[in-house]
């Protein structure tokens, strides 16, 4: 079994409720956590009837912010990150005096 085919250990999630919006079932395909300094980044690949997407959540001392990247944009997202890495590696950091 490929890792992204595993069902979520928490089962499918349903969103919606009394607001009249329909419930949307989301399934977690894979989750990874990265700790960088004081920040924790949680990368969660999920799927719902509208398609797959990557949710990137930043947690800093209990405060959370998230962005959603549709699966159709992941390749472009990867290219931008790779370019940022190249620039970061090629540019020496400025040292504060």
Rosetta blueprint (number, residue, H / E / L):
1 X L
2 X L
3 X H
4 X H
5 X H
6 X L
7 X L
8 X L
9 X L
10 X L
11 X L
12 X L
13 X E
14 X E
15 X E
16 X L
17 X L
18 X L
19 X L
20 X L
21 X L
22 X L
23 X L
24 X E
25 X E
26 X E
27 X E
28 X E
29 X E
30 X E
31 X E
32 X E
33 X E
34 X E
35 X E
36 X E
37 X L
38 X L
39 X E
40 X E
41 X E
42 X E
43 X E
44 X E
45 X E
46 X E
47 X E
48 X E
49 X L
50 X L
51 X E
52 X E
53 X E
54 X E
55 X E
56 X E
57 X E
58 X E
59 X E
60 X E
61 X L
62 X L
63 X E
64 X E
65 X E
66 X E
67 X E
68 X E
69 X E
70 X E
71 X H
72 X H
73 X H
74 X H
75 X H
76 X H
77 X H
78 X H
79 X H
80 X H
81 X H
82 X H
83 X H
84 X H
85 X H
86 X H
87 X H
88 X H
89 X H
90 X H
91 X L
92 X L
93 X L
94 X L
95 X L
96 X L
97 X L
